[in-house]
Amino acid sequence: MINAKFSLDANRQRAALLKNFNERDEYDIHGDHIGAVEVGTWTSVVPEWGHDTIREWCEPIAQEWGYA
């Protein structure tokens, strides 16, 4: 299934094989793709007017794929 192929763990493994941010694989995953950030920090960079939309559309996918 696609969510197993591109889960958080799978993407971390892909990123670990790449040397740096400028090196990308065929899926556009790059070195340092998964940063050391805290869950929810996106709220500080996305305008508040977009929070409800992101939660509605993205949060279920993030939870299913292990990103939340």
PDB file with SEQRES, HELIX, SHEET and CRYST1 records, atoms N, CA, C and O in Angstrom:
SEQRES   1 A   68  MET ILE ASN ALA LYS PHE SER LEU ASP ALA ASN ARG GLN          
SEQRES   2 A   68  ARG ALA ALA LEU LEU LYS ASN PHE ASN GLU ARG ASP GLU          
SEQRES   3 A   68  TYR ASP ILE HIS GLY ASP HIS ILE GLY ALA VAL GLU VAL          
SEQRES   4 A   68  GLY THR TRP THR SER VAL VAL PRO GLU TRP GLY HIS ASP          
SEQRES   5 A   68  THR ILE ARG GLU TRP CYS GLU PRO ILE ALA GLN GLU TRP          
SEQRES   6 A   68  GLY TYR ALA                                                  
HELIX    1 AA1 ILE A    2  LYS A    5  1                                   4    
HELIX    2 AA2 LEU A    8  ALA A   16  1                                   9    
HELIX    3 AA3 THR A   41  SER A   44  5                                   4    
HELIX    4 AA4 GLU A   48  GLY A   50  5                                   3    
HELIX    5 AA5 HIS A   51  TRP A   57  1                                   7    
HELIX    6 AA6 GLU A   59  GLU A   64  1                                   6    
CRYST1    1.000    1.000    1.000  90.00  90.00  90.00 P 1           1          
ATOM      1  N   MET A   1       0.826  -1.188   0.000  1.00  0.00           N  
ATOM      2  CA  MET A   1       0.000   0.000   0.000  1.00  0.00           C  
ATOM      3  C   MET A   1       0.872   1.254   0.000  1.00  0.00           C  
ATOM      4  O   MET A   1       1.998   1.255   0.497  1.00  0.00           O  
ATOM      5  N   ILE A   2       0.328   2.294  -0.559  1.00  0.00           N  
ATOM      6  CA  ILE A   2       1.103   3.540  -0.683  1.00  0.00           C  
ATOM      7  C   ILE A   2       1.462   4.136   0.672  1.00  0.00           C  
ATOM      8  O   ILE A   2       2.543   4.704   0.822  1.00  0.00           O  
ATOM      9  N   ASN A   3       0.579   4.018   1.661  1.00  0.00           N  
ATOM     10  CA  ASN A   3       0.900   4.625   2.955  1.00  0.00           C  
ATOM     11  C   ASN A   3       2.041   3.894   3.655  1.00  0.00           C  
ATOM     12  O   ASN A   3       2.733   4.505   4.470  1.00  0.00           O  
ATOM     13  N   ALA A   4       2.264   2.613   3.371  1.00  0.00           N  
ATOM     14  CA  ALA A   4       3.428   1.908   3.924  1.00  0.00           C  
ATOM     15  C   ALA A   4       4.700   2.318   3.178  1.00  0.00           C  
ATOM     16  O   ALA A   4       5.761   2.476   3.783  1.00  0.00           O  
ATOM     17  N   LYS A   5       4.583   2.486   1.865  1.00  0.00           N  
ATOM     18  CA  LYS A   5       5.746   2.850   1.051  1.00  0.00           C  
ATOM     19  C   LYS A   5       6.263   4.246   1.383  1.00  0.00           C  
ATOM     20  O   LYS A   5       7.463   4.503   1.287  1.00  0.00           O  
ATOM     21  N   PHE A   6       5.355   5.156   1.775  1.00  0.00           N  
ATOM     22  CA  PHE A   6       5.744   6.539   2.056  1.00  0.00           C  
ATOM     23  C   PHE A   6       5.442   6.949   3.493  1.00  0.00           C  
ATOM     24  O   PHE A   6       5.205   8.125   3.770  1.00  0.00           O  
ATOM     25  N   SER A   7       5.450   5.990   4.397  1.00  0.00           N  
ATOM     26  CA  SER A   7       5.228   6.292   5.809  1.00  0.00           C  
ATOM     27  C   SER A   7       6.394   7.111   6.358  1.00  0.00           C  
ATOM     28  O   SER A   7       7.409   7.286   5.684  1.00  0.00           O  
ATOM     29  N   LEU A   8       6.246   7.600   7.557  1.00  0.00           N  
ATOM     30  CA  LEU A   8       7.314   8.364   8.197  1.00  0.00           C  
ATOM     31  C   LEU A   8       8.590   7.534   8.272  1.00  0.00           C  
ATOM     32  O   LEU A   8       9.668   8.026   7.939  1.00  0.00           O  
ATOM     33  N   ASP A   9       8.477   6.281   8.706  1.00  0.00           N  
ATOM     34  CA  ASP A   9       9.672   5.437   8.810  1.00  0.00           C  
ATOM     35  C   ASP A   9      10.301   5.173   7.447  1.00  0.00           C  
ATOM     36  O   ASP A   9      11.523   5.218   7.309  1.00  0.00           O  
ATOM     37  N   ALA A  10       9.476   4.897   6.438  1.00  0.00           N  
ATOM     38  CA  ALA A  10      10.004   4.636   5.099  1.00  0.00           C  
ATOM     39  C   ALA A  10      10.716   5.862   4.538  1.00  0.00           C  
ATOM     40  O   ALA A  10      11.786   5.740   3.942  1.00  0.00           O  
ATOM     41  N   ASN A  11      10.134   7.034   4.723  1.00  0.00           N  
ATOM     42  CA  ASN A  11      10.772   8.254   4.221  1.00  0.00           C  
ATOM     43  C   ASN A  11      12.039   8.588   4.998  1.00  0.00           C  
ATOM     44  O   ASN A  11      12.983   9.135   4.428  1.00  0.00           O  
ATOM     45  N   ARG A  12      12.075   8.273   6.277  1.00  0.00           N  
ATOM     46  CA  ARG A  12      13.304   8.467   7.049  1.00  0.00           C  
ATOM     47  C   ARG A  12      14.417   7.578   6.503  1.00  0.00           C  
ATOM     48  O   ARG A  12      15.564   8.011   6.385  1.00  0.00           O  
ATOM     49  N   GLN A  13      14.077   6.341   6.174  1.00  0.00           N  
ATOM     50  CA  GLN A  13      15.073   5.424   5.621  1.00  0.00           C  
ATOM     51  C   GLN A  13      15.579   5.920   4.272  1.00  0.00           C  
ATOM     52  O   GLN A  13      16.778   5.855   4.001  1.00  0.00           O  
ATOM     53  N   ARG A  14      14.685   6.412   3.427  1.00  0.00           N  
ATOM     54  CA  ARG A  14      15.100   6.977   2.136  1.00  0.00           C  
ATOM     55  C   ARG A  14      16.033   8.165   2.342  1.00  0.00           C  
ATOM     56  O   ARG A  14      17.087   8.254   1.712  1.00  0.00           O  
ATOM     57  N   ALA A  15      15.640   9.067   3.220  1.00  0.00           N  
ATOM     58  CA  ALA A  15      16.435  10.276   3.457  1.00  0.00           C  
ATOM     59  C   ALA A  15      17.816   9.939   4.012  1.00  0.00           C  
ATOM     60  O   ALA A  15      18.789  10.633   3.717  1.00  0.00           O  
ATOM     61  N   ALA A  16      17.906   8.885   4.809  1.00  0.00           N  
ATOM     62  CA  ALA A  16      19.191   8.509   5.408  1.00  0.00           C  
ATOM     63  C   ALA A  16      20.207   8.061   4.357  1.00  0.00           C  
ATOM     64  O   ALA A  16      21.413   8.124   4.595  1.00  0.00           O  
ATOM     65  N   LEU A  17      19.730   7.613   3.204  1.00  0.00           N  
ATOM     66  CA  LEU A  17      20.626   7.172   2.135  1.00  0.00           C  
ATOM     67  C   LEU A  17      21.187   8.334   1.316  1.00  0.00           C  
ATOM     68  O   LEU A  17      22.093   8.143   0.505  1.00  0.00           O  
ATOM     69  N   LEU A  18      20.653   9.529   1.528  1.00  0.00           N  
ATOM     70  CA  LEU A  18      21.049  10.697   0.742  1.00  0.00           C  
ATOM     71  C   LEU A  18      21.970  11.591   1.560  1.00  0.00           C  
ATOM     72  O   LEU A  18      21.812  11.717   2.774  1.00  0.00           O  
ATOM     73  N   LYS A  19      22.922  12.204   0.892  1.00  0.00           N  
ATOM     74  CA  LYS A  19      23.963  12.949   1.585  1.00  0.00           C  
ATOM     75  C   LYS A  19      23.506  14.266   2.182  1.00  0.00           C  
ATOM     76  O   LYS A  19      23.922  14.622   3.285  1.00  0.00           O  
ATOM     77  N   ASN A  20      22.654  14.997   1.469  1.00  0.00           N  
ATOM     78  CA  ASN A  20      22.279  16.322   1.952  1.00  0.00           C  
ATOM     79  C   ASN A  20      20.957  16.760   1.335  1.00  0.00           C  
ATOM     80  O   ASN A  20      20.336  16.024   0.568  1.00  0.00           O  
ATOM     81  N   PHE A  21      20.549  17.949   1.679  1.00  0.00           N  
ATOM     82  CA  PHE A  21      19.262  18.489   1.236  1.00  0.00           C  
ATOM     83  C   PHE A  21      19.162  18.571  -0.286  1.00  0.00           C  
ATOM     84  O   PHE A  21      18.065  18.476  -0.836  1.00  0.00           O  
ATOM     85  N   ASN A  22      20.281  18.746  -0.968  1.00  0.00           N  
ATOM     86  CA  ASN A  22      20.267  18.901  -2.428  1.00  0.00           C  
ATOM     87  C   ASN A  22      20.222  17.578  -3.176  1.00  0.00           C  
ATOM     88  O   ASN A  22      19.945  17.569  -4.375  1.00  0.00           O  
ATOM     89  N   GLU A  23      20.481  16.477  -2.516  1.00  0.00           N  
ATOM     90  CA  GLU A  23      20.426  15.163  -3.159  1.00  0.00           C  
ATOM     91  C   GLU A  23      19.023  14.583  -2.966  1.00  0.00           C  
ATOM     92  O   GLU A  23      18.550  14.439  -1.838  1.00  0.00           O  
ATOM     93  N   ARG A  24      18.364  14.253  -4.083  1.00  0.00           N  
ATOM     94  CA  ARG A  24      16.976  13.780  -4.038  1.00  0.00           C  
ATOM     95  C   ARG A  24      16.849  12.426  -4.721  1.00  0.00           C  
ATOM     96  O   ARG A  24      17.619  12.096  -5.624  1.00  0.00           O  
ATOM     97  N   ASP A  25      15.864  11.644  -4.278  1.00  0.00           N  
ATOM     98  CA  ASP A  25      15.610  10.376  -4.945  1.00  0.00           C  
ATOM     99  C   ASP A  25      14.488  10.542  -5.972  1.00  0.00           C  
ATOM    100  O   ASP A  25      14.023  11.653  -6.224  1.00  0.00           O  
ATOM    101  N   GLU A  26      14.065   9.436  -6.554  1.00  0.00           N  
ATOM    102  CA  GLU A  26      13.047   9.493  -7.609  1.00  0.00           C  
ATOM    103  C   GLU A  26      11.691   9.986  -7.114  1.00  0.00           C  
ATOM    104  O   GLU A  26      10.848  10.385  -7.918  1.00  0.00           O  
ATOM    105  N   TYR A  27      11.470   9.964  -5.794  1.00  0.00           N  
ATOM    106  CA  TYR A  27      10.199  10.414  -5.223  1.00  0.00           C  
ATOM    107  C   TYR A  27      10.287  11.830  -4.665  1.00  0.00           C  
ATOM    108  O   TYR A  27       9.350  12.309  -4.027  1.00  0.00           O  
ATOM    109  N   ASP A  28      11.405  12.495  -4.902  1.00  0.00           N  
ATOM    110  CA  ASP A  28      11.664  13.856  -4.436  1.00  0.00           C  
ATOM    111  C   ASP A  28      11.878  13.939  -2.921  1.00  0.00           C  
ATOM    112  O   ASP A  28      11.742  15.004  -2.319  1.00  0.00           O  
ATOM    113  N   ILE A  29      12.210  12.809  -2.328  1.00  0.00           N  
ATOM    114  CA  ILE A  29      12.664  12.816  -0.937  1.00  0.00           C  
ATOM    115  C   ILE A  29      14.128  13.252  -0.980  1.00  0.00           C  
ATOM    116  O   ILE A  29      14.866  12.828  -1.868  1.00  0.00           O  
ATOM    117  N   HIS A  30      14.551  14.075  -0.054  1.00  0.00           N  
ATOM    118  CA  HIS A  30      15.923  14.559  -0.051  1.00  0.00           C  
ATOM    119  C   HIS A  30      16.589  14.238   1.277  1.00  0.00           C  
ATOM    120  O   HIS A  30      15.920  13.929   2.263  1.00  0.00           O  
ATOM    121  N   GLY A  31      17.912  14.316   1.292  1.00  0.00           N  
ATOM    122  CA  GLY A  31      18.623  14.161   2.548  1.00  0.00           C  
ATOM    123  C   GLY A  31      18.126  15.215   3.522  1.00  0.00           C  
ATOM    124  O   GLY A  31      17.817  16.335   3.113  1.00  0.00           O  
ATOM    125  N   ASP A  32      18.045  14.880   4.789  1.00  0.00           N  
ATOM    126  CA  ASP A  32      17.509  15.788   5.821  1.00  0.00           C  
ATOM    127  C   ASP A  32      16.032  16.093   5.579  1.00  0.00           C  
ATOM    128  O   ASP A  32      15.541  17.143   5.994  1.00  0.00           O  
ATOM    129  N   HIS A  33      15.327  15.188   4.914  1.00  0.00           N  
ATOM    130  CA  HIS A  33      13.909  15.416   4.601  1.00  0.00           C  
ATOM    131  C   HIS A  33      13.048  15.497   5.862  1.00  0.00           C  
ATOM    132  O   HIS A  33      12.132  16.315   5.944  1.00  0.00           O  
ATOM    133  N   ILE A  34      13.341  14.666   6.819  1.00  0.00           N  
ATOM    134  CA  ILE A  34      12.571  14.634   8.057  1.00  0.00           C  
ATOM    135  C   ILE A  34      13.392  15.352   9.119  1.00  0.00           C  
ATOM    136  O   ILE A  34      14.406  14.831   9.583  1.00  0.00           O  
ATOM    137  N   GLY A  35      12.963  16.525   9.495  1.00  0.00           N  
ATOM    138  CA  GLY A  35      13.710  17.298  10.475  1.00  0.00           C  
ATOM    139  C   GLY A  35      13.303  16.987  11.903  1.00  0.00           C  
ATOM    140  O   GLY A  35      12.303  16.310  12.141  1.00  0.00           O  
ATOM    141  N   ALA A  36      14.062  17.471  12.827  1.00  0.00           N  
ATOM    142  CA  ALA A  36      13.767  17.293  14.251  1.00  0.00           C  
ATOM    143  C   ALA A  36      12.871  18.437  14.697  1.00  0.00           C  
ATOM    144  O   ALA A  36      13.341  19.408  15.289  1.00  0.00           O  
ATOM    145  N   VAL A  37      11.595  18.322  14.416  1.00  0.00           N  
ATOM    146  CA  VAL A  37      10.631  19.356  14.793  1.00  0.00           C  
ATOM    147  C   VAL A  37       9.584  18.760  15.712  1.00  0.00           C  
ATOM    148  O   VAL A  37       9.400  17.544  15.763  1.00  0.00           O  
ATOM    149  N   GLU A  38       8.923  19.602  16.413  1.00  0.00           N  
ATOM    150  CA  GLU A  38       7.859  19.174  17.301  1.00  0.00           C  
ATOM    151  C   GLU A  38       6.541  19.117  16.530  1.00  0.00           C  
ATOM    152  O   GLU A  38       6.298  19.929  15.638  1.00  0.00           O  
ATOM    153  N   VAL A  39       5.704  18.163  16.878  1.00  0.00           N  
ATOM    154  CA  VAL A  39       4.384  18.061  16.273  1.00  0.00           C  
ATOM    155  C   VAL A  39       3.631  19.362  16.526  1.00  0.00           C  
ATOM    156  O   VAL A  39       3.625  19.885  17.641  1.00  0.00           O  
ATOM    157  N   GLY A  40       3.004  19.870  15.488  1.00  0.00           N  
ATOM    158  CA  GLY A  40       2.197  21.079  15.623  1.00  0.00           C  
ATOM    159  C   GLY A  40       2.913  22.370  15.292  1.00  0.00           C  
ATOM    160  O   GLY A  40       2.288  23.430  15.321  1.00  0.00           O  
ATOM    161  N   THR A  41       4.209  22.324  14.976  1.00  0.00           N  
ATOM    162  CA  THR A  41       4.925  23.560  14.689  1.00  0.00           C  
ATOM    163  C   THR A  41       4.456  24.208  13.389  1.00  0.00           C  
ATOM    164  O   THR A  41       4.732  25.383  13.147  1.00  0.00           O  
ATOM    165  N   TRP A  42       3.749  23.449  12.554  1.00  0.00           N  
ATOM    166  CA  TRP A  42       3.238  24.023  11.310  1.00  0.00           C  
ATOM    167  C   TRP A  42       2.307  25.188  11.594  1.00  0.00           C  
ATOM    168  O   TRP A  42       2.164  26.083  10.761  1.00  0.00           O  
ATOM    169  N   THR A  43       1.669  25.189  12.763  1.00  0.00           N  
ATOM    170  CA  THR A  43       0.731  26.268  13.071  1.00  0.00           C  
ATOM    171  C   THR A  43       1.425  27.623  13.182  1.00  0.00           C  
ATOM    172  O   THR A  43       0.780  28.665  13.070  1.00  0.00           O  
ATOM    173  N   SER A  44       2.729  27.607  13.400  1.00  0.00           N  
ATOM    174  CA  SER A  44       3.446  28.883  13.498  1.00  0.00           C  
ATOM    175  C   SER A  44       3.864  29.425  12.134  1.00  0.00           C  
ATOM    176  O   SER A  44       4.235  30.595  12.030  1.00  0.00           O  
ATOM    177  N   VAL A  45       3.813  28.605  11.090  1.00  0.00           N  
ATOM    178  CA  VAL A  45       4.223  29.062   9.760  1.00  0.00           C  
ATOM    179  C   VAL A  45       3.061  29.166   8.771  1.00  0.00           C  
ATOM    180  O   VAL A  45       3.179  29.834   7.743  1.00  0.00           O  
ATOM    181  N   VAL A  46       1.950  28.514   9.075  1.00  0.00           N  
ATOM    182  CA  VAL A  46       0.761  28.608   8.216  1.00  0.00           C  
ATOM    183  C   VAL A  46      -0.151  29.672   8.801  1.00  0.00           C  
ATOM    184  O   VAL A  46      -0.399  29.669  10.007  1.00  0.00           O  
ATOM    185  N   PRO A  47      -0.656  30.583   7.975  1.00  0.00           N  
ATOM    186  CA  PRO A  47      -1.565  31.608   8.498  1.00  0.00           C  
ATOM    187  C   PRO A  47      -2.761  30.977   9.210  1.00  0.00           C  
ATOM    188  O   PRO A  47      -3.249  29.922   8.808  1.00  0.00           O  
ATOM    189  N   GLU A  48      -3.212  31.619  10.243  1.00  0.00           N  
ATOM    190  CA  GLU A  48      -4.292  31.076  11.065  1.00  0.00           C  
ATOM    191  C   GLU A  48      -5.548  30.773  10.248  1.00  0.00           C  
ATOM    192  O   GLU A  48      -6.276  29.833  10.567  1.00  0.00           O  
ATOM    193  N   TRP A  49      -5.811  31.554   9.200  1.00  0.00           N  
ATOM    194  CA  TRP A  49      -7.007  31.317   8.396  1.00  0.00           C  
ATOM    195  C   TRP A  49      -6.963  29.965   7.676  1.00  0.00           C  
ATOM    196  O   TRP A  49      -8.000  29.486   7.218  1.00  0.00           O  
ATOM    197  N   GLY A  50      -5.792  29.345   7.569  1.00  0.00           N  
ATOM    198  CA  GLY A  50      -5.674  28.058   6.889  1.00  0.00           C  
ATOM    199  C   GLY A  50      -5.648  26.847   7.810  1.00  0.00           C  
ATOM    200  O   GLY A  50      -5.640  25.713   7.333  1.00  0.00           O  
ATOM    201  N   HIS A  51      -5.636  27.065   9.116  1.00  0.00           N  
ATOM    202  CA  HIS A  51      -5.521  25.959  10.056  1.00  0.00           C  
ATOM    203  C   HIS A  51      -6.665  24.964   9.955  1.00  0.00           C  
ATOM    204  O   HIS A  51      -6.433  23.755   9.924  1.00  0.00           O  
ATOM    205  N   ASP A  52      -7.893  25.453   9.903  1.00  0.00           N  
ATOM    206  CA  ASP A  52      -9.037  24.535   9.838  1.00  0.00           C  
ATOM    207  C   ASP A  52      -9.007  23.683   8.578  1.00  0.00           C  
ATOM    208  O   ASP A  52      -9.329  22.495   8.618  1.00  0.00           O  
ATOM    209  N   THR A  53      -8.624  24.283   7.467  1.00  0.00           N  
ATOM    210  CA  THR A  53      -8.553  23.539   6.206  1.00  0.00           C  
ATOM    211  C   THR A  53      -7.498  22.444   6.281  1.00  0.00           C  
ATOM    212  O   THR A  53      -7.742  21.313   5.859  1.00  0.00           O  
ATOM    213  N   ILE A  54      -6.334  22.774   6.812  1.00  0.00           N  
ATOM    214  CA  ILE A  54      -5.268  21.777   6.936  1.00  0.00           C  
ATOM    215  C   ILE A  54      -5.694  20.659   7.872  1.00  0.00           C  
ATOM    216  O   ILE A  54      -5.468  19.484   7.582  1.00  0.00           O  
ATOM    217  N   ARG A  55      -6.299  21.009   8.975  1.00  0.00           N  
ATOM    218  CA  ARG A  55      -6.745  19.966   9.905  1.00  0.00           C  
ATOM    219  C   ARG A  55      -7.788  19.055   9.252  1.00  0.00           C  
ATOM    220  O   ARG A  55      -7.753  17.838   9.433  1.00  0.00           O  
ATOM    221  N   GLU A  56      -8.698  19.636   8.508  1.00  0.00           N  
ATOM    222  CA  GLU A  56      -9.756  18.849   7.869  1.00  0.00           C  
ATOM    223  C   GLU A  56      -9.204  17.908   6.805  1.00  0.00           C  
ATOM    224  O   GLU A  56      -9.586  16.739   6.753  1.00  0.00           O  
ATOM    225  N   TRP A  57      -8.306  18.411   5.954  1.00  0.00           N  
ATOM    226  CA  TRP A  57      -7.850  17.637   4.803  1.00  0.00           C  
ATOM    227  C   TRP A  57      -6.570  16.846   5.047  1.00  0.00           C  
ATOM    228  O   TRP A  57      -6.409  15.747   4.516  1.00  0.00           O  
ATOM    229  N   CYS A  58      -5.670  17.390   5.835  1.00  0.00           N  
ATOM    230  CA  CYS A  58      -4.352  16.756   5.979  1.00  0.00           C  
ATOM    231  C   CYS A  58      -4.199  15.906   7.231  1.00  0.00           C  
ATOM    232  O   CYS A  58      -3.492  14.898   7.213  1.00  0.00           O  
ATOM    233  N   GLU A  59      -4.843  16.295   8.297  1.00  0.00           N  
ATOM    234  CA  GLU A  59      -4.645  15.577   9.554  1.00  0.00           C  
ATOM    235  C   GLU A  59      -5.025  14.096   9.462  1.00  0.00           C  
ATOM    236  O   GLU A  59      -4.280  13.257   9.969  1.00  0.00           O  
ATOM    237  N   PRO A  60      -6.147  13.742   8.837  1.00  0.00           N  
ATOM    238  CA  PRO A  60      -6.468  12.303   8.726  1.00  0.00           C  
ATOM    239  C   PRO A  60      -5.405  11.517   7.964  1.00  0.00           C  
ATOM    240  O   PRO A  60      -5.091  10.383   8.327  1.00  0.00           O  
ATOM    241  N   ILE A  61      -4.855  12.105   6.921  1.00  0.00           N  
ATOM    242  CA  ILE A  61      -3.804  11.439   6.147  1.00  0.00           C  
ATOM    243  C   ILE A  61      -2.543  11.314   6.988  1.00  0.00           C  
ATOM    244  O   ILE A  61      -1.915  10.255   7.015  1.00  0.00           O  
ATOM    245  N   ALA A  62      -2.168  12.392   7.676  1.00  0.00           N  
ATOM    246  CA  ALA A  62      -0.975  12.371   8.524  1.00  0.00           C  
ATOM    247  C   ALA A  62      -1.097  11.304   9.608  1.00  0.00           C  
ATOM    248  O   ALA A  62      -0.119  10.618   9.905  1.00  0.00           O  
ATOM    249  N   GLN A  63      -2.254  11.158  10.189  1.00  0.00           N  
ATOM    250  CA  GLN A  63      -2.450  10.146  11.220  1.00  0.00           C  
ATOM    251  C   GLN A  63      -2.360   8.737  10.623  1.00  0.00           C  
ATOM    252  O   GLN A  63      -1.714   7.860  11.197  1.00  0.00           O  
ATOM    253  N   GLU A  64      -3.000   8.523   9.483  1.00  0.00           N  
ATOM    254  CA  GLU A  64      -2.984   7.207   8.849  1.00  0.00           C  
ATOM    255  C   GLU A  64      -1.561   6.791   8.466  1.00  0.00           C  
ATOM    256  O   GLU A  64      -1.209   5.616   8.566  1.00  0.00           O  
ATOM    257  N   TRP A  65      -0.748   7.749   8.029  1.00  0.00           N  
ATOM    258  CA  TRP A  65       0.598   7.427   7.570  1.00  0.00           C  
ATOM    259  C   TRP A  65       1.659   7.537   8.656  1.00  0.00           C  
ATOM    260  O   TRP A  65       2.845   7.355   8.383  1.00  0.00           O  
ATOM    261  N   GLY A  66       1.244   7.832   9.885  1.00  0.00           N  
ATOM    262  CA  GLY A  66       2.175   7.854  11.010  1.00  0.00           C  
ATOM    263  C   GLY A  66       2.919   9.152  11.206  1.00  0.00           C  
ATOM    264  O   GLY A  66       3.947   9.170  11.883  1.00  0.00           O  
ATOM    265  N   TYR A  67       2.433  10.245  10.633  1.00  0.00           N  
ATOM    266  CA  TYR A  67       3.096  11.541  10.774  1.00  0.00           C  
ATOM    267  C   TYR A  67       2.502  12.382  11.900  1.00  0.00           C  
ATOM    268  O   TYR A  67       3.006  13.470  12.178  1.00  0.00           O  
ATOM    269  N   ALA A  68       1.466  11.915  12.539  1.00  0.00           N  
ATOM    270  CA  ALA A  68       0.833  12.722  13.592  1.00  0.00           C  
ATOM    271  C   ALA A  68       0.657  11.912  14.853  1.00  0.00           C  
ATOM    272  O   ALA A  68       0.141  12.422  15.847  1.00  0.00           O  
TER     273      ALA A  68                                                      
END                                                                             
